[in-house]
């Protein structure tokens, strides 16, 4: 177990980057500033280059990549095949297919691809029904692709809200870009002929990745996150409030956020309904806290890249950490004096956030071999270099 000392800037948010890339596909002169080499952004960037060729497009494993591009290609005439990994296609997609069909475009899953065929979006005869009970990404995909429409777009949001904060992130971005919205009783109306009002946009650091590095600092060292977006609309910014609850030392120095080792880590009770991506790493942090922590409010964790509740339970069972699985989270019996395990092998089930969680346990001294550590590239390929541990 070695102390971590990191200072630097976390790469750009993949959620924000993918939203900005969709907008850029309508306005090629729009300049996006910032860097991200993660797989989700790479597939989005390369896929959007294929719009004019009406070719087969690879989407990888990214939910935003697949869903945002589906609505983007549905705007174009012809037949398009969006290929995705099996795991992604097994995640909820019914709401996406229903939405595309309401826009007068044929859409169906065939083998490893979503087939889209039509003449572009047609004016709906009645307000679109956007089911957000599976994912808020359907609503985000719709409004991200509402530029330059020849008709008003009226849509209602139906179903229980899941991760609404990410839809609000999309709205805030598009408002700053010049898109206008009219609130209706059950949804929104976007007037016809929306046009971009800005010339460039800088993508801020990814706060999900920032949280992982910050948690590493809280567990075992010091982390200085440069150019940290303190006023971000990214839902995971809430980790700052969670850190205060858990007695994690942090301070702001100009544009830097400084996190140091928490000598007396406190238990936490956190509703993760709007920030479910925090769950894997936060669960690890809670396992080292003094007392019983409860993470709840996120039943949709079971439908992420893996069943994240089940996989964290697997990790905790390997390390003999007492916990109780909940339908929407977990109760964790924290122990600052864990007995460190030797020669343990953990299968992250191709989930990048499981790799992050297991690696933080390695940072604390558990001897864990992580299978397929390269799945981290989905969101954070710089992770190994920044945390100073070999895969």
C-alpha positions as CSV (number, residue, x, y, z in Angstrom):
1,X,0.0,0.0,0.0
2,X,1.5,3.3,-1.2
3,X,0.3,6.9,-0.8
4,X,-1.2,8.4,-3.9
5,X,0.0,11.8,-5.1
6,X,-1.7,13.2,-8.2
7,X,-2.1,16.7,-9.6
8,X,-3.6,17.3,-13.0
9,X,-6.7,17.9,-15.1
10,X,-9.2,15.2,-15.6
11,X,-10.2,14.7,-19.3
12,X,-13.4,16.1,-20.7
13,X,-16.8,14.7,-19.7
14,X,-17.9,12.0,-22.1
15,X,-21.5,12.8,-21.4
16,X,-20.9,16.5,-22.3
17,X,-18.6,15.6,-25.2
18,X,-21.1,13.3,-26.9
19,X,-23.9,15.9,-26.6
20,X,-21.6,18.5,-28.1
21,X,-20.6,16.2,-31.0
22,X,-24.2,15.7,-32.0
23,X,-24.7,19.4,-32.2
24,X,-21.5,19.8,-34.2
25,X,-22.9,17.3,-36.7
26,X,-25.6,19.9,-37.6
27,X,-23.2,22.8,-37.6
28,X,-19.7,21.8,-38.9
29,X,-18.1,25.2,-38.0
30,X,-19.0,24.7,-34.3
31,X,-15.6,24.3,-32.5
32,X,-15.4,21.9,-29.5
33,X,-12.5,22.5,-27.2
34,X,-11.2,19.9,-24.8
35,X,-9.9,16.4,-25.0
36,X,-11.3,12.9,-24.5
37,X,-9.9,9.6,-25.8
38,X,-12.4,7.3,-24.2
39,X,-14.1,4.7,-26.3
40,X,-17.6,6.2,-26.0
41,X,-16.4,9.5,-27.4
42,X,-14.2,7.9,-30.1
43,X,-17.1,5.8,-31.4
44,X,-19.4,8.9,-31.4
45,X,-16.8,11.0,-33.3
46,X,-16.1,8.3,-35.9
47,X,-19.7,7.3,-36.3
48,X,-20.9,10.8,-37.1
49,X,-18.4,11.0,-39.9
50,X,-20.5,8.3,-41.6
51,X,-23.7,10.2,-41.9
52,X,-23.2,11.2,-45.5
53,X,-22.2,7.7,-46.6
54,X,-25.3,5.9,-45.1
55,X,-23.0,3.1,-44.2
56,X,-22.8,0.6,-41.3
57,X,-21.7,2.4,-38.1
58,X,-20.1,1.0,-35.0
59,X,-21.4,2.2,-31.6
60,X,-19.4,0.1,-29.2
61,X,-20.9,-0.3,-25.7
62,X,-21.9,3.3,-25.0
63,X,-25.5,4.1,-24.2
64,X,-25.3,7.7,-25.1
65,X,-23.3,6.9,-28.2
66,X,-26.0,4.5,-29.4
67,X,-29.1,6.3,-28.4
68,X,-28.0,9.8,-29.5
69,X,-26.7,8.6,-32.8
70,X,-30.0,6.6,-33.4
71,X,-32.0,9.8,-33.4
72,X,-29.3,11.6,-35.4
73,X,-29.3,9.0,-38.2
74,X,-33.1,8.9,-38.2
75,X,-33.0,12.5,-39.4
76,X,-31.3,11.3,-42.6
77,X,-33.0,9.6,-45.6
78,X,-32.1,6.0,-46.4
79,X,-31.2,2.9,-44.4
80,X,-28.7,2.9,-41.6
81,X,-27.3,0.1,-39.5
82,X,-26.0,1.0,-36.1
83,X,-24.0,-1.9,-34.7
84,X,-23.5,-2.3,-31.0
85,X,-22.1,-4.8,-28.5
86,X,-24.5,-7.5,-27.3
87,X,-24.5,-6.2,-23.8
88,X,-25.7,-2.8,-24.9
89,X,-28.5,-4.2,-27.0
90,X,-29.6,-6.3,-24.0
91,X,-30.2,-3.0,-22.1
92,X,-33.6,-1.4,-22.3
93,X,-34.2,-0.1,-25.9
94,X,-38.0,-0.3,-26.3
95,X,-38.5,3.4,-25.6
96,X,-35.9,4.3,-28.2
97,X,-37.6,2.2,-30.9
98,X,-41.1,3.6,-30.0
99,X,-39.8,7.1,-30.2
100,X,-38.2,6.7,-33.6
101,X,-41.3,5.1,-35.0
102,X,-43.4,8.0,-33.7
103,X,-41.3,10.3,-35.9
104,X,-42.3,8.3,-39.0
105,X,-39.1,6.3,-39.3
106,X,-38.8,2.5,-39.3
107,X,-36.6,1.1,-36.6
108,X,-35.9,-2.5,-35.4
109,X,-33.2,-4.6,-33.9
110,X,-31.7,-7.2,-36.3
111,X,-28.9,-9.3,-35.0
112,X,-26.2,-7.0,-33.6
113,X,-27.6,-3.8,-35.2
114,X,-30.3,-1.3,-35.0
115,X,-31.7,-0.8,-38.5
116,X,-33.2,2.7,-39.2
117,X,-35.0,3.3,-42.5
118,X,-37.0,6.3,-43.6
119,X,-37.1,9.8,-45.2
120,X,-36.0,11.7,-42.1
121,X,-38.3,12.9,-39.2
122,X,-41.9,13.5,-40.2
123,X,-44.1,16.0,-38.4
124,X,-46.1,14.0,-35.8
125,X,-49.8,14.4,-35.8
126,X,-49.9,14.6,-32.0
127,X,-47.3,15.3,-29.3
128,X,-44.6,12.6,-29.0
129,X,-44.8,10.4,-26.0
130,X,-41.3,10.0,-24.7
131,X,-41.0,7.2,-22.1
132,X,-38.4,8.1,-19.5
133,X,-39.0,5.2,-17.2
134,X,-36.2,3.2,-18.8
135,X,-33.8,6.1,-19.4
136,X,-33.6,9.9,-19.7
137,X,-31.3,9.4,-22.7
138,X,-34.3,9.0,-25.0
139,X,-35.5,12.6,-24.2
140,X,-31.9,13.9,-24.4
141,X,-31.4,12.2,-27.8
142,X,-34.6,13.8,-29.1
143,X,-33.9,17.4,-28.2
144,X,-30.2,17.2,-29.1
145,X,-31.4,16.4,-32.7
146,X,-34.1,19.1,-32.8
147,X,-32.0,21.6,-34.7
148,X,-33.3,23.2,-38.0
149,X,-36.6,21.3,-38.0
150,X,-39.2,22.6,-40.4
151,X,-42.0,22.1,-37.8
152,X,-42.6,22.7,-34.1
153,X,-41.6,19.7,-32.0
154,X,-44.1,19.0,-29.2
155,X,-43.3,16.1,-26.8
156,X,-44.6,14.8,-23.4
157,X,-42.5,13.1,-20.9
158,X,-44.3,9.9,-19.6
159,X,-43.4,7.3,-17.0
160,X,-41.5,7.5,-13.8
161,X,-38.4,9.7,-14.1
162,X,-35.1,7.9,-14.2
163,X,-31.9,10.0,-14.0
164,X,-33.8,13.2,-14.8
165,X,-30.7,15.2,-13.9
166,X,-29.0,14.1,-17.2
167,X,-31.9,15.4,-19.2
168,X,-31.7,18.7,-17.3
169,X,-27.9,18.7,-18.2
170,X,-28.9,18.4,-21.8
171,X,-31.4,21.2,-21.6
172,X,-28.9,23.5,-19.9
173,X,-26.3,22.9,-22.6
174,X,-28.8,23.5,-25.4
175,X,-30.1,26.6,-23.8
176,X,-26.6,28.0,-23.6
177,X,-26.2,27.1,-27.3
178,X,-29.3,29.1,-28.2
179,X,-32.1,26.5,-28.4
180,X,-35.5,27.7,-27.2
181,X,-38.0,25.6,-25.2
182,X,-41.6,26.3,-24.2
183,X,-42.8,24.4,-21.1
184,X,-46.1,22.6,-21.6
185,X,-48.3,20.8,-19.1
186,X,-46.5,17.4,-19.5
187,X,-43.4,18.2,-21.5
188,X,-42.0,20.8,-23.9
189,X,-42.4,22.4,-27.3
190,X,-39.4,23.3,-29.4
191,X,-40.2,25.9,-32.0
192,X,-39.2,25.2,-35.6
193,X,-36.0,26.4,-37.2
194,X,-33.7,26.3,-34.2
195,X,-30.3,27.6,-35.0
196,X,-26.9,27.6,-33.1
197,X,-26.0,30.9,-31.5
198,X,-22.4,30.3,-30.3
199,X,-19.2,29.5,-32.2
200,X,-17.2,27.4,-29.8
201,X,-17.6,25.4,-26.6
202,X,-15.2,24.0,-24.0
203,X,-15.9,20.6,-22.5
204,X,-15.3,20.6,-18.8
205,X,-13.7,17.7,-16.9
206,X,-15.6,14.5,-16.4
207,X,-16.9,14.5,-12.9
208,X,-17.5,10.8,-12.7
209,X,-13.8,10.2,-13.4
210,X,-12.9,13.2,-11.1
211,X,-14.9,11.5,-8.3
212,X,-12.9,8.3,-8.7
213,X,-9.6,10.1,-8.4
214,X,-10.9,12.2,-5.5
215,X,-12.1,9.1,-3.7
216,X,-8.6,7.6,-4.2
217,X,-7.1,10.7,-2.5
218,X,-9.6,10.4,0.4
219,X,-8.6,6.8,0.9
220,X,-4.9,7.0,0.6
221,X,-3.1,10.2,-0.3
222,X,-3.5,13.6,-1.9
223,X,-5.2,14.6,-5.1
224,X,-5.2,18.0,-6.7
225,X,-7.8,18.3,-9.5
226,X,-6.9,21.3,-11.7
227,X,-9.5,23.3,-13.7
228,X,-12.3,21.7,-11.6
229,X,-15.8,22.8,-12.7
230,X,-17.3,23.9,-9.4
231,X,-20.5,25.2,-11.1
232,X,-21.1,22.2,-13.3
233,X,-24.5,20.9,-14.4
234,X,-23.1,17.4,-14.3
235,X,-25.1,15.4,-11.7
236,X,-22.0,13.9,-10.1
237,X,-20.9,17.2,-8.7
238,X,-23.0,16.1,-5.7
239,X,-19.9,14.1,-4.6
240,X,-18.6,17.3,-2.9
241,X,-21.6,17.3,-0.6
242,X,-21.2,13.6,0.1
243,X,-17.5,14.2,1.0
244,X,-18.6,16.8,3.5
245,X,-21.0,14.3,5.1
246,X,-18.2,11.7,5.2
247,X,-15.6,14.1,6.7
248,X,-13.3,14.0,3.7
249,X,-10.8,17.0,3.8
250,X,-11.2,19.1,0.8
251,X,-10.6,22.7,-0.1
252,X,-10.8,25.0,-3.2
253,X,-7.7,26.9,-4.2
254,X,-8.5,29.0,-7.2
255,X,-9.6,26.6,-9.9
256,X,-8.1,23.6,-8.1
257,X,-9.9,21.1,-5.9
258,X,-7.6,19.6,-3.2
259,X,-8.6,16.3,-1.5
260,X,-6.4,14.7,1.2
261,X,-6.5,11.5,3.1
262,X,-9.5,11.2,5.4
263,X,-8.2,10.0,8.8
264,X,-11.6,9.7,10.3
265,X,-14.0,8.6,7.5
266,X,-17.7,8.9,8.5
267,X,-20.6,6.8,7.4
268,X,-23.0,8.2,4.8
269,X,-26.7,7.9,3.8
270,X,-27.0,8.9,0.1
271,X,-29.9,8.9,-2.3
272,X,-28.3,8.1,-5.7
273,X,-31.4,8.5,-7.9
274,X,-29.9,11.3,-9.9
275,X,-26.2,10.2,-9.7
276,X,-26.2,6.4,-10.0
277,X,-22.7,6.4,-11.6
278,X,-21.2,7.2,-8.2
279,X,-22.4,4.0,-6.6
280,X,-19.5,1.6,-7.3
281,X,-16.7,3.8,-6.0
282,X,-18.8,5.4,-3.3
283,X,-19.6,1.9,-2.0
284,X,-15.9,1.2,-1.7
285,X,-15.4,4.5,0.1
286,X,-18.2,3.6,2.5
287,X,-16.6,0.2,3.2
288,X,-13.7,2.0,4.8
289,X,-15.9,4.4,6.9
290,X,-16.7,3.9,10.5
291,X,-20.3,2.7,10.8
292,X,-23.2,1.6,8.7
293,X,-23.7,3.4,5.4
294,X,-26.8,3.3,3.2
295,X,-26.8,3.9,-0.6
296,X,-30.3,3.9,-2.1
297,X,-32.7,5.3,-4.7
298,X,-31.2,3.8,-7.8
299,X,-32.9,0.6,-8.9
300,X,-31.7,1.3,-12.5
301,X,-28.2,0.3,-11.4
302,X,-29.1,-3.3,-12.3
303,X,-29.5,-2.2,-16.0
304,X,-26.2,-0.4,-16.4
305,X,-23.1,-1.9,-18.2
306,X,-23.4,-4.7,-15.5
307,X,-25.8,-5.3,-12.6
308,X,-23.7,-2.9,-10.5
309,X,-25.4,-3.8,-7.2
310,X,-24.7,-7.5,-7.8
311,X,-21.1,-6.9,-8.9
312,X,-20.2,-4.7,-5.9
313,X,-21.7,-7.5,-3.8
314,X,-19.4,-9.9,-5.5
315,X,-16.4,-7.7,-4.8
316,X,-17.4,-7.3,-1.1
317,X,-18.0,-11.0,-0.7
318,X,-14.5,-11.7,-2.0
319,X,-13.1,-9.2,0.5
320,X,-15.4,-10.3,3.4
321,X,-17.0,-6.9,3.7
322,X,-20.4,-7.1,5.5
323,X,-23.2,-5.7,3.5
324,X,-26.9,-6.1,2.6
325,X,-28.1,-5.9,-1.0
326,X,-31.2,-3.7,-1.6
327,X,-33.3,-3.5,-4.7
328,X,-32.1,0.1,-5.2
329,X,-28.7,0.1,-3.6
330,X,-26.9,-1.4,-0.6
331,X,-26.3,-1.2,3.2
332,X,-22.6,-1.4,4.0
333,X,-21.0,-2.2,7.3
334,X,-17.9,0.0,7.2
335,X,-14.6,-1.2,8.7
336,X,-11.6,1.1,8.7
337,X,-9.4,-1.9,9.8
338,X,-10.2,-4.4,7.1
339,X,-8.2,-7.6,7.0
340,X,-6.3,-7.3,3.7
341,X,-6.9,-10.2,1.3
342,X,-4.3,-12.0,-0.8
343,X,-4.5,-13.4,-4.3
344,X,-8.1,-12.5,-5.0
345,X,-9.4,-12.5,-8.6
346,X,-12.3,-10.2,-9.6
347,X,-14.3,-10.3,-12.8
348,X,-15.6,-6.7,-13.5
349,X,-18.1,-8.1,-16.1
350,X,-16.9,-5.7,-18.7
351,X,-17.9,-2.8,-16.6
352,X,-15.5,0.1,-16.4
353,X,-16.8,1.4,-13.1
354,X,-16.2,-2.1,-11.5
355,X,-12.6,-1.8,-12.6
356,X,-12.4,1.6,-10.8
357,X,-14.0,0.2,-7.6
358,X,-11.7,-2.8,-7.5
359,X,-8.6,-0.7,-8.1
360,X,-9.3,1.5,-5.2
361,X,-9.4,-1.6,-3.1
362,X,-5.9,-2.4,-4.5
363,X,-4.8,1.1,-3.6
364,X,-5.8,0.3,0.0
365,X,-3.8,-2.9,0.1
366,X,-6.0,-5.7,-1.0
367,X,-4.2,-8.0,-3.5
368,X,-6.7,-8.2,-6.3
369,X,-6.2,-9.4,-9.9
370,X,-8.7,-7.6,-12.1
371,X,-9.7,-9.5,-15.2
372,X,-10.0,-7.5,-18.5
373,X,-8.7,-4.3,-17.0
374,X,-8.8,-2.7,-20.4
375,X,-12.6,-2.2,-20.2
376,X,-11.7,1.0,-18.3
377,X,-11.1,2.5,-21.8
378,X,-14.8,3.0,-22.2
379,X,-14.7,6.1,-20.1
380,X,-11.3,6.7,-18.6
381,X,-8.2,5.4,-20.5
382,X,-5.9,7.7,-18.6
383,X,-6.9,6.1,-15.3
384,X,-3.9,3.7,-14.8
385,X,-1.4,6.4,-15.4
386,X,-3.1,8.9,-13.1
387,X,-3.6,6.5,-10.2
388,X,-0.1,5.0,-10.5
389,X,-1.1,1.3,-10.5
390,X,-0.4,-1.2,-13.2
391,X,-3.4,-3.1,-14.5
